[in-house]
């Protein structure tokens, strides 16, 4: 039981004891008439009713505050979940877009390089026996160009790998953010559970105190009737 619960219980108990203690005159007290005794009992009964009404109102306000806090936490939990889903969706879409752009660009360049390489190979095959220096120099140029294409191809592969690594890093960062959000949501759930437990305990105590109030009120009424005779 928390200190808050103990304070609430003590509040009801102490105030009830103060308000429900009626000083009934001794039977041999000849200074007070029956009418005076009846008025005194009625006055004390009225004070009890007023005190109980005040306690009920204050307790009701406390319960409203707890319920309001619970509702606010529920709304915050729902909003956090919506933001989390939206963030994940936007990040996934952006990653897919970037990956498709890299793949498309790589495929286009590779396709162009393959076609050009085939053209070079066909030219070399169709050239036949090389007899002139001019033809030999042309082939050297073609081979050099081929080497350049191979280098470009390797560069494209490297760029594709780097892009993939960048995507993986971004995915890892997103997972870290989602874990932090999950921790926040878990904390909110724990707070909601704590408030719910407090509310249930307070409701049970309210029922018990109402029964006690009814009992004390009946006893006070019976004393009033006895003194009024």
Secondary structure as GFF3:
##gff-version 3
##sequence-region A 1 229
A	DSSP	alpha_helix	3	20	.	.	.	ID=ss1
A	DSSP	alpha_helix	34	127	.	.	.	ID=ss2
A	DSSP	alpha_helix	133	228	.	.	.	ID=ss3
###
